Amino acid sequence: MGMSSDAPSSVIVVGGGQAGLAAAHVARTLGLEPLVLEAADRPAGSWPHYYDSLTLFSPARRSALPGLPFPGDPDGYPARDEVVTYLGDYASRLDADIRTGRRVERVTAGPGGLDVLTTGGERFAAPMVVAATGAFTRPHHPRPPGLATFTGRVLHSAGYRSPKGFEGRRVVIVGGGNSAVQIGVELAAVARVTLATRRPLRFVAQKVLGRDMHLWLAWTGLDSAGWARPLLTGGKGTPVFDTGAYRARIATGAPDRRPMFTRLDGDHVVWSDGTRERVDVVLLATGYRPGVDYLGGLGALDDAGRPLHRGGVSTVHPGLGYVGLEWQRSFASATLRGVGADARHVLTRLLGRARAR
């Protein structure tokens, strides 16, 4: 059961979320026959597992995958469940072989290119493989000093769903990105919440002259300008897209923002000024790392498990590519609005390599 390794127009896409579906669509437009292997029971990626109130940080008109506009108000900000529905609709319209319940265990070099083995024992082969599982499948769990002694609850934002169960608690959120602030503002309605960050929060206007900031980033080319990356990801603080509501809430102290704590000690947090405070929950809004362990045996990863690539094209194997990695080619690479362009870039180059061989 599998695709023939001698079929020159075949490509295996690992992952059926936004990146994998975009890659499958682009593959079809290039005349390829994609096989999509998705570990879950439906092609929706990580979206069904995000917190209940999550909304996109870009408007619907800038949040569509290639070939299918996002329904509803083009200037609205779709909610999590709307994205899940959209991805399901997108998958149903794709002329691609999508197989759910297939978790990829490893990818190895084979006589026809690359061999893919699933945990269920199925084997597939193709000249090209696109790894599309790298953005939000492996939560990053830093270990702040004293974490082993902390007697309260520790969870990653990947495990957060709603404020239920946090009523009256003292919560410290580690991280200051969009999700950290969105969760912090929501929790502050029922709990006492602090955002602990190493750098100040840097609020970026969601709209400028009536247009969403993501449109300006695309129009100006800052989306993909390498020199602009420090401005968009760091600079004087982590950027948070805001209509003004988040800044106003933090100004009132609900939630408040403080410099990163020094350590945890039992059921207390020790702040940078030396004060101690009892804390019930530490919530790590600390992002994700690439979830591509199945490529380790191929030698495609560095010592930290990160893909060795240039613009999403593997520098190790000529038939291997990636779609959906954070900052793969642009600020939008790990988002709905960015995966289509990256998929075209990667697959065009993989196909050129295959034809040259």
Rosetta blueprint (number, residue, H / E / L):
1 M L
2 G L
3 M L
4 S L
5 S L
6 D L
7 A L
8 P L
9 S L
10 S E
11 V E
12 I E
13 V E
14 V E
15 G L
16 G L
17 G L
18 Q H
19 A H
20 G H
21 L H
22 A H
23 A H
24 A H
25 H H
26 V H
27 A H
28 R H
29 T H
30 L L
31 G L
32 L L
33 E E
34 P E
35 L E
36 V E
37 L E
38 E E
39 A L
40 A L
41 D L
42 R L
43 P L
44 A L
45 G L
46 S L
47 W H
48 P H
49 H H
50 Y L
51 Y L
52 D L
53 S L
54 L L
55 T E
56 L L
57 F L
58 S L
59 P L
60 A H
61 R H
62 R H
63 S L
64 A L
65 L L
66 P L
67 G L
68 L L
69 P L
70 F L
71 P L
72 G L
73 D L
74 P L
75 D L
76 G L
77 Y L
78 P L
79 A E
80 R H
81 D H
82 E H
83 V H
84 V H
85 T H
86 Y H
87 L H
88 G H
89 D H
90 Y H
91 A H
92 S H
93 R H
94 L L
95 D L
96 A L
97 D E
98 I E
99 R E
100 T E
101 G L
102 R L
103 R L
104 V E
105 E E
106 R E
107 V E
108 T E
109 A E
110 G E
111 P L
112 G L
113 G E
114 L E
115 D E
116 V E
117 L E
118 T E
119 T L
120 G L
121 G L
122 E L
123 R E
124 F E
125 A E
126 A E
127 P L
128 M E
129 V E
130 V E
131 A E
132 A L
133 T L
134 G L
135 A L
136 F L
137 T L
138 R E
139 P E
140 H L
141 H L
142 P L
143 R L
144 P L
145 P L
146 G L
147 L H
148 A H
149 T H
150 F L
151 T L
152 G L
153 R E
154 V E
155 L E
156 H E
157 S H
158 A H
159 G H
160 Y L
161 R L
162 S L
163 P L
164 K L
165 G L
166 F L
167 E L
168 G L
169 R L
170 R E
171 V E
172 V E
173 I E
174 V E
175 G L
176 G L
177 G L
178 N H
179 S H
180 A H
181 V H
182 Q H
183 I H
184 G H
185 V H
186 E H
187 L H
188 A L
189 A L
190 V L
191 A L
192 R E
193 V E
194 T E
195 L E
196 A E
197 T E
198 R L
199 R L
200 P L
201 L E
202 R E
203 F E
204 V E
205 A E
206 Q L
207 K E
208 V E
209 L L
210 G L
211 R E
212 D E
213 M H
214 H H
215 L H
216 W H
217 L H
218 A H
219 W H
220 T H
221 G L
222 L L
223 D L
224 S L
225 A L
226 G H
227 W H
228 A H
229 R H
230 P H
231 L H
232 L H
233 T H
234 G L
235 G L
236 K L
237 G L
238 T E
239 P E
240 V E
241 F E
242 D E
243 T L
244 G L
245 A H
246 Y H
247 R H
248 A H
249 R H
250 I H
251 A H
252 T L
253 G L
254 A L
255 P L
256 D E
257 R E
258 R E
259 P E
260 M L
261 F L
262 T L
263 R E
264 L E
265 D E
266 G L
267 D L
268 H E
269 V E
270 V E
271 W L
272 S L
273 D L
274 G L
275 T L
276 R E
277 E E
278 R E
279 V L
280 D L
281 V E
282 V E
283 L E
284 L E
285 A L
286 T L
287 G L
288 Y E
289 R E
290 P L
291 G L
292 V L
293 D H
294 Y H
295 L H
296 G H
297 G H
298 L H
299 G L
300 A L
301 L E
302 D L
303 D L
304 A L
305 G L
306 R L
307 P E
308 L L
309 H E
310 R E
311 G L
312 G L
313 V E
314 S E
315 T L
316 V L
317 H L
318 P L
319 G L
320 L E
321 G E
322 Y E
323 V L
324 G L
325 L L
326 E L
327 W L
328 Q L
329 R L
330 S L
331 F L
332 A L
333 S L
334 A L
335 T L
336 L L
337 R L
338 G L
339 V H
340 G H
341 A H
342 D H
343 A H
344 R H
345 H H
346 V H
347 L H
348 T H
349 R H
350 L H
351 L H
352 G H
353 R H
354 A H
355 R H
356 A H
357 R L
